[in-house]
């Protein structure tokens, strides 16, 4: 659905992105992840035809973004960062305007507008001036206008930035619900968001693609061991020794805790070796209290930091 | 159809903000004042002419009121129209809405034409207000309607150059004040450039006089429509719109 081939963009002497290549299949939700200034917005602007690449090509829905821009623009919905909308228009008037320029047929417009307003929860603000809307509602209007032409590809630049937690959850649910109909690219620098909604992640740093994979694979691939975090109520030394002697355990790390008898341990074992059953049985058989047991996977944050700093070191070297 | 959609949006935007009301009101006030003072001056002369029949020869309402009124209207428009065109592209650039607009399947010329026509409609509405003065005059004085029609056609063509240049200036900057001052400055320069034509000598003189936007209005004021003047105004407008298209394109290329 989307093919980017060696996209490069210079602004004067500064290189915004360099040799960015990736593919997105139909129906996928792909997340662009990267620190500010990594080139997420530039890449998205190239895909929408707003910016031409300095070199490289990109095809969206089978059309070249540069030479067949109009065809591409008929098939995309775009939500730019900061959601620029006409503040002096009412929500319905604005959506009518967008429906008209997006080529929604006259007879179908009213129905279509009603449908996207329903989807985005805009019914109660239909007669409100956009300028008077809260940030969360503006975001929804932004998404609503993107959906009006039933886009094959949805490009959302930071769709949840600046929203409160409740609004963030709502917008995420909305995006997930759209997954069946459109191929979605979204950018974010909120990491949990990616693992929550995206099928695949493209990590960008300094204008280059650092990694492309599913959130799970990224987490697993970079980890050399499997970790379990447990809290046990029992004699610290004995617990530590007993855990170390379990087959498959590589290392046990005790974590500081103020409570006298309750301690947290991190049990490291071979990669892909699940010790949860063994650990819990051991503790219960000894008569200690198992207060908590959970896999301590490397979080996406850690992976991200590792990828990005590794990159930085390579650049320096 | 996209042109119509853009036109509707822009025309509504004029009335959603105070711009249209301010521009229309100020124009109504100023043109009304000009009309009133020309009318009183004319009636004073008419009274004197009643006692001196020789004076009455050259007295007619079209020559004494309508023609100078149109010229005053042209000056007023020169002052007001940059304020009406300044926001057309600058505002979209400043607020970032242009990014969304460019992501819609609209061709650049459709966008430009829609905006230009919206400004032209506002301009025409202003001319419509002045038509009230003229119609009122026509109800009690004998007017040469041919001269009035040609005068309005001239004003419309002249206005297109104001709008064209205003839109061009607006597409070049995201600052509305810069757009307005830039457009006004260039228009004023092109207006007064003809004044120095006589002093400029035999080669440069005609060129300056031909460049002057107001000199081309003279024929319309006299009640004749000359093709060279029509062509001048249309060319001027097309050139401005063409450059605006290039400027929109380059905005995209530079990012």
Interface residues (C-beta under 8 A of the other chain):
Chain A: X9 X11 X45 X48 X49 X50 X51 X52 X70 X73 X74 X76 X78 X80 X82 X84 X85 X86 X87 X88 X89 X93 X97 X98 X100 X101 X102 X103 X145
Chain B: X1 X2 X4 X5 X6 X8 X9 X12 X13 X16 X17 X95 X96 X97 X98 X99 X100 X102 X103 X104 X105 X106 X107 X252 X253 X255
